Amino acid sequence: MSMSAADFDTDFSEKELKEITLLTYKGKGDGTVFLRSLPDYVVTRFKSLMKKIARKEAVNMLSGEEFSAGMDFKISDDDLLRAEYYLIRAAVADFQGKLILEDDGIFDKWIKNVKPDLVNEIICHIENLNELYGGFDGEEAVIESYKKK
């Protein structure tokens, strides 16, 4: 049976939550957080922002001016500081799926104290959950089905 519009609405809007225990976490509690799987547009925006940062650094790293590479948003110094943490803010949640670092005040306090190892560990989990640098299970089967047609 083919999918209906309602199937798309429910199947793709319900976010997967993955429970992880952070090995590098040092603090109160057990270091358990939840990661939300991210929609494609969030990952795409992140990749686009990273490309813009690379272009800004290559073109005019010391100018301090905003750089717009013909895209619909400009990159400011604030974006440069926060871009590395873009995916973390969009993924780290509590057990109900509510984002933990969504509030700018909480995020600003966290970013001043977080250790690099913890950031790297969270990013690694996010990459694995969202398969940012790979294909998907069954990719070869899809390619084969196109070859047969």
C-alpha positions as CSV (number, residue, x, y, z in Angstrom):
1,M,0.0,0.0,0.0
2,S,1.4,3.4,-0.8
3,M,1.9,6.2,1.8
4,S,-0.7,8.9,2.3
5,A,-0.1,12.5,3.3
6,A,-1.0,11.6,6.9
7,D,1.6,8.9,6.9
8,F,4.3,11.4,5.9
9,D,3.1,13.8,8.5
10,T,3.2,11.4,11.4
11,D,6.1,9.2,10.3
12,F,8.5,12.0,9.6
13,S,7.5,14.5,12.3
14,E,8.0,12.2,15.3
15,K,11.6,12.6,16.4
16,E,13.8,9.7,17.4
17,L,15.4,10.1,20.9
18,K,18.6,8.3,21.7
19,E,19.8,8.0,25.3
20,I,23.5,8.4,25.7
21,T,25.8,8.4,28.8
22,L,28.6,10.9,28.3
23,L,31.9,9.2,29.3
24,T,33.8,12.5,29.5
25,Y,31.2,14.2,31.7
26,K,32.4,15.4,35.1
27,G,29.7,17.0,37.2
28,K,26.4,16.4,39.0
29,G,24.2,13.6,37.8
30,D,25.1,10.6,35.8
31,G,25.9,12.3,32.5
32,T,22.9,10.8,30.7
33,V,21.4,13.0,28.0
34,F,19.1,12.3,25.1
35,L,19.8,13.3,21.5
36,R,17.1,14.1,19.0
37,S,17.6,13.0,15.5
38,L,17.7,16.1,13.3
39,P,15.6,16.8,10.3
40,D,17.5,17.1,7.0
41,Y,17.1,20.9,6.8
42,V,19.0,21.4,10.1
43,V,21.9,19.3,8.9
44,T,21.9,21.0,5.5
45,R,21.8,24.5,7.1
46,F,24.8,23.4,9.3
47,K,26.8,22.2,6.3
48,S,26.0,25.4,4.5
49,L,27.0,27.5,7.4
50,M,30.3,25.6,7.7
51,K,31.0,26.3,4.0
52,K,30.4,30.0,4.5
53,I,32.7,30.1,7.5
54,A,35.5,28.4,5.4
55,R,34.9,30.9,2.6
56,K,34.9,33.9,5.0
57,E,38.2,32.7,6.5
58,A,39.7,32.1,3.0
59,V,38.5,35.4,1.5
60,N,38.9,37.9,4.2
61,M,39.6,36.5,7.6
62,L,40.8,39.6,9.3
63,S,38.3,42.2,7.9
64,G,35.6,41.6,10.6
65,E,33.0,42.4,8.0
66,E,30.0,40.1,7.4
67,F,30.4,37.9,4.4
68,S,27.5,36.9,2.2
69,A,28.3,34.2,-0.4
70,G,25.1,34.9,-2.3
71,M,23.0,33.0,0.1
72,D,19.9,33.9,1.9
73,F,21.6,34.6,5.3
74,K,24.7,36.4,6.3
75,I,27.3,35.2,8.7
76,S,28.2,37.4,11.6
77,D,30.9,37.1,14.3
78,D,28.3,35.7,16.6
79,D,27.4,33.0,14.1
80,L,31.1,32.2,13.8
81,L,31.3,31.6,17.6
82,R,28.2,29.5,17.7
83,A,28.4,27.6,14.4
84,E,30.5,24.8,15.9
85,Y,27.8,24.2,18.5
86,Y,24.8,24.5,16.1
87,L,24.1,20.8,16.0
88,I,24.6,20.4,19.7
89,R,22.0,23.0,20.4
90,A,19.6,21.4,18.0
91,A,20.1,17.8,19.3
92,V,20.8,17.7,23.1
93,A,17.5,17.1,24.9
94,D,16.0,15.8,28.1
95,F,14.1,12.6,28.4
96,Q,10.9,14.2,27.0
97,G,12.7,15.5,23.9
98,K,12.8,19.2,25.1
99,L,16.0,20.9,24.0
100,I,18.3,21.6,26.9
101,L,20.5,24.3,25.3
102,E,17.8,26.1,23.3
103,D,17.7,29.2,25.6
104,D,20.6,31.6,24.8
105,G,21.3,32.4,28.5
106,I,21.7,28.7,29.4
107,F,23.7,28.1,26.2
108,D,26.0,31.1,26.9
109,K,26.7,29.8,30.4
110,W,27.4,26.3,29.2
111,I,29.7,27.4,26.3
112,K,31.9,29.3,28.8
113,N,32.5,26.1,30.9
114,V,32.3,23.1,28.5
115,K,35.4,21.1,27.9
116,P,36.5,20.2,24.4
117,D,36.4,16.4,25.1
118,L,32.8,16.6,26.0
119,V,31.9,18.6,22.9
120,N,33.8,16.1,20.7
121,E,32.0,13.2,22.3
122,I,28.5,14.8,21.8
123,I,29.3,15.7,18.1
124,C,30.5,12.1,17.6
125,H,27.1,10.7,18.9
126,I,25.2,13.3,16.8
127,E,27.1,12.2,13.6
128,N,26.4,8.6,14.3
129,L,22.7,9.2,15.0
130,N,22.2,11.3,11.9
131,E,24.7,9.6,9.6
132,L,26.1,13.0,8.5
133,Y,29.0,11.6,6.6
134,G,27.6,8.4,5.3
135,G,24.9,7.0,3.2
136,F,22.0,5.1,4.6
137,D,21.2,1.4,5.2
138,G,20.0,0.0,1.9
139,E,21.7,2.6,-0.3
140,E,23.2,-0.1,-2.5
141,A,19.8,-1.7,-3.0
142,V,18.4,1.6,-4.2
143,I,21.3,2.0,-6.7
144,E,20.7,-1.5,-8.0
145,S,17.0,-0.9,-8.5
146,Y,17.8,2.1,-10.7
147,K,20.3,0.1,-12.7
148,K,17.6,-2.5,-13.4
149,K,15.1,0.1,-14.8
